[in-house]
Amino acid sequence: MKAIKVKRLRPQGRLPRRATPGSTGLDLYACLEAGPCKVGPDPVKVPTGIALEVPIGYDLQVRPRSGLAAQGVAVVLGTIDSDYRGELMVTMYTFGTRPPYAVRDGDRIAQLIVSRAVDLPVVEVEELPSTERGEGGHGSTGA
């Protein structure tokens, strides 16, 4: 059976879980032994108290929670490689003119998204086929 294996590194570390049956992401929780952690405009690594093993061929991504983003609290998108066995840390910061945000032990701080990883070869070519969009980048398809 394919599964995400989770090791608690501290007793209060919480296993990732879906908030509802229809949730795509698994909630990740702060694991703070020394009390609340202040998150401000400079990135802060917030510990989760867990380590993971994902089967080869799968990709785990850490993504922001929309509820925190609406409060001006961001999470840096991150990838958990299948061979990483260290503690899962979530990098957080505030944006805009928001005051520091207090993260407490057990708070839901991010989401863990599972997807399949496809191993495609990288092939150098002389030319790429043209498309309607062409070289239009940032904002080229509208606001």
N, C-alpha and C positions, 0 to 999 in steps of 0.2 A: 504494500500500500504506500503510495506517495503521500508524504505529509511534511509540514513544516515542524521540525523538532525544536523545542524550546527548553532551554536550561535556565532555571532561576539562579541568578548569581547572588541574590540577597533574598531573605524570606519574604519581604514585602513586594518583590518583583511580581508583576501581574502578567499573565499570558495575554497575548493579543486576542481580541474577540470582536465580532460584529455586533453593533448596537441593535440592529434589526435584521430579520431574515433577508430583506432586500438590499442591505448595505453591501457595497462593493468592497470597501476597505475595512480592514481590521483595526480597531482602535489600539493605539499605543499609549502607555501610561507612564507618567514621571515616577521615578523611584528615588526619593530624596531622603537620605538618612539625617542630614544636618539641618532640616527645616526648609522653609520656602526659598526659592531661587528667584532673583530679580532678573528679568529679561528686558534689555533696553535696545538701543540702536546698534550696539556692537554685538556680533554673534556670540551666543552662549551655547555650549554643549550640555544638554540636559540628559542625564542617565535614565535608562529604563529598567535596569536591574535584571536584564535578560540577555542571553546570547541565542543565536538561531543557527539552524542548519536547514538550508533549502536544497532540495534535490537538484542535481545537475540538469539543465534544460529548463529551469524556471528562473524567473527574475523577480526580485522583491524590490519595491520602491517605497521610500518614505515620502509622503506627501502631506501638504497642509490640511488642516481641518477648516472648513468654511466658517464655522462659528467663531474660531479664533481670528481668522483673517478679517472678518467683519469688525473685529475689535482692534485691528491694527497690529496683530501678532502674526508674524510669518514664520514658516518653516522652510528650510533649505531642502529642495528636492534631492534625494540621495538614493543610491543603489546599493543593495546588500548583495555582495558577490557570494556565490555558492561555497567558496573556500574560506570565507571570513568566519572566525569563531570568537571574536572579541565581543565586548558589551555593545549592544545597540545604543548609540547616542543619537539624539535628535538635536540638530542645530537650529536654534530659534533666535529671533530678533524682532524688535518693533520697528514700524515704519511710520513715516509722516511725523506729526508733532505729538504723538501719543506719549503719555507718561510710561515709566517702566511697568511691566506686567509681572505680577507675582505668580509663579508656578508653584503649586503645592504637591506634596507627595500624593500619588494616586490620581492626579488630574489627567484627563485625556489630552494629549499634546499633539498627536499626529495620527495619520492613517498609514497602514501598511497595505500596499497593493500587490497582488500576485498576478504574474502573467507568464506565458511561455516565452522562452528565449530561443530564437532561431539562429542556428550557426550557419551563416551565409559566408561564402568565400568573398574576399575583396579582390576585384579584378581591375587593373588599370586599362583604360581605353583612350584612344586618341580624341574621340568626339562623343558627345551625348546627344540623344535625339532632342529636337526642339519641342516645346510645348506652348500652349497659348499664353501661359504666365511668363515663360522665359526666365530672365534673370531678375524679375521683380521680387524684391524681398520685403523687409519690414514695412508693413502698412500698404503694400502695393495692391491688395485686393479690397481695400476699403478701411474705414476707421476701426 
